[in-house]
Amino acid sequence: MLERVFALKERNTTIRTEVLAGLTTFITMAYILLLAPNLLSLAGMDKDAVLIATALGGGLVTIAMGLFVNYPIALAPGVGLLAFYSFTVVLGMGLTWQTALGAVFISGLVFLVLTLTKIRQLIIEAIPSSLKIAITVGIGLFICIIGLKLSGLMTIALSLQPGTLNDIVTAKGHGAPAASETLLTLGNLGNPEVLLSLFSLFFSAALMARRVTGALLIGVIVTSIIAYATGIASLPDSLSIMAIPDFSKIAFMELDIPSAFQVGLVTIIFSFTFVELFDSMGTLIATASKAGIADPKKGEFPGLGKAMIVDSLGVSFGAMLGSSTITAFVESAAGVGAGGRTGLTAVTCGIMFILCLFFAPLIALVPNAATAPVLILVGALMMESIREIDFSDWTEGFPAYLVIVLMPFTYSIANGVAAGLIVYPLMKCITGRHKDVHWFMYVLGAIVLAKYVFFD
């Protein structure tokens, strides 16, 4: 039955590999079960209700992605959109969380219309292979910088105000700033948690070099055991293994759609849709390419239309449950790195999310020192395809370069993709090669430019 549903032999994988990959994906993204309640509680939402919505919504939509699309991609509330929802929409604009949920719901419907009318597929076809590959590489760096920050191996040393960088660089009378004046710096290697992260990083890398199946998952488990054995992490005084979720707390259908239709919220709905479109598109392209399902060079993306429909419905479904935008997760690449090639990886991950409704107390037992290095290693895996970008052709290389660097340095997948969409056709026109550009790229570039000029 599993062979018929997931075509395991066709994709050169096994049940064992897929299950291990699903567990790996889950462990690397399980932090969202802790992060989502904390962020959305700032918007006035109940933490327990958000945890239930996150686990249930993420689990069901991820299982749907596995069963109906056969992609090893997991979905959950997006981190960037959680922050946008709480800090910008609710706290910044003074809206209620119910109205914000209504805006999320509407943006999901807009997303679905774009998919059913083939506009999203047209977008995929219009984007050149160099930008698609750059999206994969950029997301790899984006994942890496998250891993470095969570592990403590990287820390922010200084916050600069606009115009102060030149002052810092020239303060000493030479061209380089002092070590204490850098923006980002090495973490405290005297910190036991940072040292444990460093061990986890190289231990997992060594297992990968030896081609050990499930290397990333083994690294997480071993590091967690060491953390508790050495006292770096400590068990709570009272540990409950199981807890029955209180479904009566869930904010089911508490979204306020009429209020979200107000003219003043058009920009908010547009912003949600914009970020959803390019975040999910970038993640789907990158993960499917890494899994060998898609070939960005040839423009072949089998099943991408179905994946987009599931993604679109997941947005509105999450809002109905009382959660911010559910979208494809970049951490899905961790499962692909562990060998995941089919929807069985996603189904395994989805089941784990649902089980967490009953084993929520155990979620906090896996320390950041065990999971963060996985993101760094996955980032390294996703760098491989950069050699396929023709940097000798500046009209291809420069837009790709901007996509790659802006994702981690602006902490936004959408910003990186947007830069590529604007600069690529511009460079081609400047060099008289406008016919090399798909006509829809000009449309996308104009829309994205208008978004930054008029809506940001």
C-alpha positions in Angstrom: 0.0 0.0 0.0 2.8 2.4 0.9 4.5 1.6 -2.4 1.4 2.4 -4.3 0.7 5.7 -2.5 4.3 7.0 -2.3 6.2 5.3 -5.2 9.1 4.5 -2.9 11.0 2.4 -5.5 10.6 5.0 -8.2 12.2 7.6 -6.0 14.9 5.2 -4.8 14.0 5.3 -1.1 12.7 3.0 1.7 10.1 3.1 4.4 12.8 3.3 7.1 14.6 6.2 5.4 11.3 8.1 4.9 10.3 7.7 8.5 13.7 8.8 9.8 13.5 11.8 7.5 10.1 12.7 8.8 11.3 12.5 12.3 14.3 14.6 11.4 12.0 17.3 9.8 9.8 17.3 12.9 12.6 17.6 15.4 14.2 20.6 13.5 10.9 22.4 13.3 9.3 21.4 16.6 10.5 24.7 18.0 7.5 26.3 16.3 5.2 24.6 18.9 6.9 26.7 21.5 7.5 29.9 19.4 4.0 30.3 18.0 2.2 30.4 21.3 4.7 32.9 22.7 4.5 35.2 19.7 0.7 35.1 19.3 0.1 35.5 23.0 1.6 39.0 22.6 -1.3 39.7 20.3 -3.7 38.7 23.1 -4.3 35.1 22.1 -4.4 32.2 24.6 -1.2 30.2 24.6 -2.9 26.8 25.0 -5.3 27.5 22.2 -2.4 28.6 19.8 -0.4 25.4 20.7 -3.4 23.2 19.8 -4.1 25.2 16.6 -0.4 25.0 15.6 -0.1 21.2 16.2 -3.4 20.3 14.8 -3.3 22.6 11.8 0.4 21.9 11.0 -0.2 18.2 11.4 -3.2 17.9 9.2 -2.0 20.1 6.4 1.4 18.4 6.4 -0.3 15.0 6.1 -2.4 16.4 3.2 0.8 17.5 1.5 2.2 14.0 1.8 -0.9 12.0 0.8 -2.2 14.2 -2.1 1.0 15.6 -3.5 3.7 13.1 -2.4 6.1 15.9 -1.5 8.4 15.5 1.6 7.4 19.0 2.7 6.0 20.0 6.1 3.9 23.0 6.8 3.3 25.0 10.0 2.8 28.7 11.0 5.6 30.7 9.4 8.0 32.4 11.8 8.2 35.7 9.8 4.5 35.8 9.4 3.9 35.2 13.1 6.1 38.2 13.9 4.3 40.3 11.2 0.9 39.2 12.6 1.7 40.1 16.2 4.0 43.1 16.0 2.9 44.9 12.8 -0.8 44.1 12.4 -2.1 43.7 15.9 0.3 45.7 18.2 1.5 48.1 15.5 -1.9 48.9 13.9 -4.0 48.4 17.0 -6.3 45.8 15.4 -7.9 42.8 17.2 -6.4 39.4 16.7 -9.8 38.3 15.3 -9.6 40.9 12.6 -6.0 39.9 11.8 -7.1 36.2 11.5 -9.8 37.4 9.0 -7.1 39.1 6.9 -5.0 35.8 7.0 -8.1 33.9 5.9 -8.8 36.2 3.0 -5.2 36.1 1.9 -5.5 32.3 1.7 -8.4 32.6 -0.6 -6.6 35.1 -2.8 -3.7 32.6 -2.8 -6.1 29.8 -3.9 -7.5 31.9 -6.8 -3.9 32.6 -8.0 -3.3 28.9 -8.0 -6.5 27.7 -9.7 -6.1 30.3 -12.4 -2.6 29.0 -13.1 -1.1 32.4 -12.3 1.2 30.8 -9.6 2.3 28.1 -12.1 2.9 30.9 -14.7 5.1 32.6 -12.1 7.2 29.4 -11.7 7.6 29.0 -15.4 8.5 32.7 -15.9 11.3 32.7 -13.3 14.7 31.8 -15.0 16.7 28.8 -13.8 19.5 31.0 -12.4 17.0 32.7 -10.0 15.4 29.4 -9.0 18.8 27.9 -8.2 19.7 31.1 -6.3 16.5 30.7 -4.2 17.7 27.3 -3.2 21.1 28.6 -2.2 19.7 31.7 -0.5 17.3 29.6 1.6 20.3 27.5 2.6 22.1 30.5 3.9 18.8 31.7 5.6 18.5 28.4 7.3 22.2 28.5 8.3 21.9 31.9 9.9 18.9 30.7 12.0 20.9 27.7 13.1 24.0 29.8 14.0 21.8 32.2 16.1 19.8 29.4 17.9 23.0 27.5 18.7 24.8 30.6 20.1 27.7 30.2 17.7 26.8 33.6 16.3 25.6 36.6 18.2 24.7 40.2 17.4 27.5 42.5 18.6 26.2 45.9 17.6 23.1 47.6 16.4 23.8 50.3 13.9 21.7 53.3 13.1 21.6 54.5 9.5 24.7 56.4 8.5 26.9 55.2 11.4 28.7 52.4 9.6 31.1 54.7 7.9 31.9 56.5 11.2 32.7 53.1 12.8 34.9 52.0 9.9 36.9 55.1 9.8 37.0 55.8 13.6 40.4 54.2 14.0 41.9 55.9 11.0 42.0 52.8 8.9 39.7 50.7 6.7 38.6 48.0 9.1 36.4 48.2 12.3 37.7 46.9 15.6 36.5 43.5 16.6 34.1 44.9 19.2 32.5 47.1 16.6 31.4 44.3 14.2 27.7 43.7 13.5 27.8 39.9 14.0 30.4 38.0 16.0 31.4 34.6 17.2 29.4 33.4 20.2 30.8 32.8 23.7 32.8 29.5 23.3 33.1 29.4 27.1 29.4 28.8 27.3 28.7 25.0 27.8 25.6 25.2 25.6 27.6 26.8 22.7 30.3 24.1 23.1 27.6 21.4 23.0 26.3 22.9 19.8 29.8 22.9 18.3 30.1 19.2 19.3 26.7 18.4 17.8 27.6 20.2 14.6 30.9 18.3 14.0 29.5 14.9 15.3 26.6 15.1 12.9 28.9 16.3 10.1 31.1 13.3 10.7 28.2 10.9 10.5 27.1 12.5 7.3 30.6 12.1 5.9 30.5 8.4 6.8 27.1 8.3 5.0 25.3 7.0 8.1 21.5 6.8 7.5 19.6 9.1 9.8 22.8 11.0 10.7 21.0 14.2 11.6 18.5 12.4 13.8 21.2 10.4 15.6 23.1 13.7 16.2 20.0 15.3 17.8 19.4 12.3 20.1 23.0 11.9 21.1 23.4 15.6 21.8 20.2 15.6 23.9 21.4 12.7 26.0 24.8 14.5 26.6 23.0 17.7 27.5 21.0 16.0 30.3 23.9 13.7 31.4 26.3 16.6 31.9 23.8 18.9 33.5 23.9 21.5 30.7 20.1 20.9 30.4 18.0 19.9 33.4 14.7 18.1 33.7 11.8 20.0 35.2 10.9 19.2 38.8 7.6 17.6 37.8 7.6 16.0 34.4 4.3 14.9 32.9 4.7 12.5 29.9 1.2 12.9 28.6 -1.4 15.7 28.8 -4.9 15.6 27.3 -5.4 18.8 25.2 -8.3 21.0 26.1 -10.0 21.5 22.7 -12.6 23.8 24.2 -9.9 26.6 24.3 -9.2 26.5 20.6 -10.2 29.8 18.8 -12.2 27.9 16.1 -14.0 30.2 13.7 -13.3 33.3 15.9 -11.9 35.2 12.9 -13.5 38.5 12.0 -13.8 38.4 8.2 -16.2 41.5 7.8 -13.8 43.8 9.6 -10.9 42.4 7.5 -12.7 43.6 4.4 -12.3 47.2 5.4 -10.5 49.3 2.8 -7.8 50.1 5.3 -6.8 46.5 5.5 -6.2 46.0 1.8 -2.5 46.7 2.3 -2.3 44.1 5.2 -4.0 41.4 3.0 -1.7 42.3 0.2 1.3 42.0 2.5 0.2 38.6 3.8 -0.4 37.4 0.3 2.9 38.7 -1.0 5.0 37.1 1.7 3.0 33.9 1.5 3.5 33.7 -2.2 7.2 34.1 -2.4 8.1 32.4 0.9 6.1 29.2 0.0 7.2 29.3 -3.7 10.8 29.6 -2.7 10.5 26.8 -0.1 8.6 24.5 -2.5 11.1 25.1 -5.3 14.2 24.6 -3.1 13.0 21.6 -1.2 11.5 19.8 -4.3 14.7 20.4 -6.2 16.9 19.1 -3.4 14.7 16.0 -3.1 15.2 15.4 -6.9 11.5 15.7 -7.6 11.9 18.9 -9.5 14.6 20.1 -12.0 14.8 23.9 -11.9 17.2 24.0 -14.9 14.7 22.3 -17.1 11.8 24.0 -15.6 10.2 20.6 -14.5 8.1 20.7 -11.4 5.7 17.7 -11.4 3.0 18.0 -8.7 3.8 21.6 -8.0 0.2 22.7 -8.8 -1.2 20.3 -6.2 1.3 21.4 -3.7 0.3 25.0 -4.2 -3.4 24.2 -3.7 -2.6 22.4 -0.4 -0.4 25.3 0.7 -3.2 27.8 -0.2 -5.9 25.9 1.6 -3.6 25.5 4.6 -3.4 29.3 5.0 -7.2 29.7 5.4 -7.6 26.5 7.4 -5.0 27.7 9.9 -6.9 31.0 10.3 -10.1 29.0 11.0 -8.3 27.1 13.7 -6.9 30.3 15.3 -3.4 30.3 13.9 -1.4 32.6 11.8 -0.4 31.7 8.2 0.4 28.0 7.8 3.0 27.7 5.0 5.7 25.4 3.7 8.6 25.2 6.1 12.2 25.7 5.1 13.2 23.2 7.7 11.6 20.5 5.4 15.1 20.5 3.8 16.4 18.8 7.0 14.3 15.8 6.2 15.4 15.8 2.6 19.0 16.0 3.8 18.3 12.9 5.8 17.1 11.1 2.7 13.4 12.0 2.5 12.1 11.8 -1.1 8.3 11.1 -0.8 5.2 12.2 0.9 5.8 9.5 3.6 8.3 11.9 5.1 5.6 14.6 5.4 3.0 12.1 6.7 5.4 11.0 9.4 6.1 14.6 10.4 2.4 15.4 10.4 1.6 12.5 12.7 4.3 13.6 15.1 2.7 17.1 15.2 -0.7 15.6 16.1 0.9 13.3 18.7 2.4 16.4 20.3 -1.1 17.4 21.3 -0.9 14.6 23.8 2.9 14.7 24.5 3.3 18.5 24.7 5.4 18.4 27.9 8.2 16.4 26.1 8.6 19.0 23.4 10.7 21.3 25.5 13.2 18.5 26.4 15.1 18.7 23.1 17.5 21.6 23.6 18.5 24.2 21.0 22.0 22.9 21.1 20.8 19.6 19.6 18.5 21.0 16.8 20.2 24.2 15.7 23.3 22.5 14.2 21.0 20.5 11.9 19.9 23.8 10.3 23.6 24.7 9.7 24.3 21.4 8.1 21.2 21.6 5.9 22.3 25.0 4.8 25.6 23.5 3.7 23.8 20.8 1.7 21.7 23.5 -0.2 24.9 25.3 -1.3 25.7 22.6 -3.7 23.7 23.9 -6.7 25.4 27.3 -6.7 27.9 26.0 -9.2 25.1 25.8 -11.8 24.7 29.6 -11.8 26.6 31.2 -14.7 28.4 34.1 -12.9 30.4 34.8 -16.0 27.2 36.3 -17.4 26.6 39.3 -15.2 22.9 39.6 -16.3 22.4 36.1 -14.7 25.0 36.2 -11.9 24.2 39.6 -10.4 20.4 39.1 -9.9 21.2 35.6 -8.5 23.8 37.1 -6.1 21.2 39.6 -4.8 18.7 36.8 -4.2 21.3 34.7 -2.3 22.6 37.5 0.0 19.5 39.4 0.7 17.6 36.3 2.1 20.0 35.9 5.2 21.0 39.5 5.5 17.5 40.9 5.5 16.2 37.8 7.3 13.5 37.4 4.7 13.1 34.9 1.9 10.5 37.2 0.2 13.0 40.1 0.0 15.6 38.0 -1.7 13.1 36.7 -4.3 11.7 40.2 -4.8 15.2 41.6 -5.6 15.7 39.0 -8.2 12.4 39.6 -9.9 13.2 43.3 -10.2 16.8 43.3 -11.1 16.8 40.3 -13.6 14.6 42.0 -16.2 16.3 45.3 -15.6 19.8 43.9 -16.3 18.6 42.1 -19.4 17.0 45.3 -20.8 20.1 47.4 -20.0 22.2 45.0 -22.1 19.7 44.8 -24.9 18.6 41.2 -24.2 15.0 41.9 -23.3 13.8 39.1 -25.5 15.6 36.6 -23.2 13.0 37.4 -20.4 9.7 35.7 -20.2 6.9 38.4 -20.6 5.4 37.6 -17.2 8.7 38.5 -15.5 8.1 42.1 -16.4 4.7 41.9 -14.8 6.1 40.3 -11.7 8.9 42.9 -11.5 6.4 45.8 -11.8 4.1 44.3 -9.1 6.9 43.7 -6.7 8.4 47.2 -7.3 5.0 48.7 -6.7 4.6 46.8 -3.5 7.9 48.2 -2.1 7.2 51.8 -3.3 3.5 52.2 -2.4 2.8 49.6 0.3 5.9 49.3 2.5 
